């Protein structure tokens, strides 16, 4: 048996490798608090669970789902865009259901990159953009970020092979947020260089201090050149359910659909019905969710600032992105904290420019978060 070169050349998926490290420590009997993966600790709101149970009992959901997502699901996403952003989308041509947004982010590279083609990926950034480029035979090219972790488009290396520009706000891992000008510039850049702008909006509803995240599709004419990826995972505590969407350019949806219809058969219709219940139903839990994360963010930022950091509180996402202390590398810092029973993601796993940072996820209960901060204080004290 010989494994394909493209697989052998890849590093293991960051979190799969981190899980092994965490597992080994726990196997030694150490109580480790994991601030590693961004997997919400709070449950899915009950009305969504109830909608799934009802839908799963309906035999009409038991057959192959629609490839593009059910018309009802796509209409729900269109209604979300209208309500939330004032953006009109044609649910039939401009919206497609995904089996979690990660699935669509990964498959997009196969729709846009021929071997040797290039994708501009934020550095540091969510690893899937670059890894999927490589799996498709393309080349990820680091998109430098400015001091506020926004795209440094002036320094972007565009060549005749560049096809994709990736952005992600609120950002994983940097927790940076965008203003409308960020998106206007990115849309203009994509148009000028004939690229698809792929914007990952997985955290658009998790924002703090009154900040409200814009959509890239609010930029006039963006749906000619942009595709936005949405997810129910973080907004409705539904990471295990695997449902999201792509919205925007009808040509890009068409291209992505050609990849997807050949490789998968869509998401379980009952999960789509539950997602409709999430999108169309009461949204009050979102206020609670934002309040919970904002409080946790404040706990972390003030605890770290009391022991040598000087962090600005981030305005979105479920992460705190912090430089290492004492000139340590990301791996050294995360190993030191692991030795003291706290697991954080090394920033170097998100690209070369993530070296010298760690990422702290806010997805553990408050008492465990406080305990983690005490342990970090002991580790660096
Ligand atoms: N995009 C970003 C930036 C993420 O951090 C994640 C998950 O952590 C995803 C996409 C994937 O989300 P989903 O659960 O919708 O696949």
Boltz pocket constraint, residues with backbone or C-beta under 6 A from the ligand:
constraints:
  - pocket:
      binder: B
      contacts: [[A, 38], [A, 99], [A, 100], [A, 101], [A, 102], [A, 103], [A, 126], [A, 168], [A, 170], [A, 171], [A, 172], [A, 200], [A, 202], [A, 230], [A, 231], [A, 232], [A, 233], [A, 238], [A, 239], [A, 242], [A, 243], [A, 244]]
      max_distance: 6.0
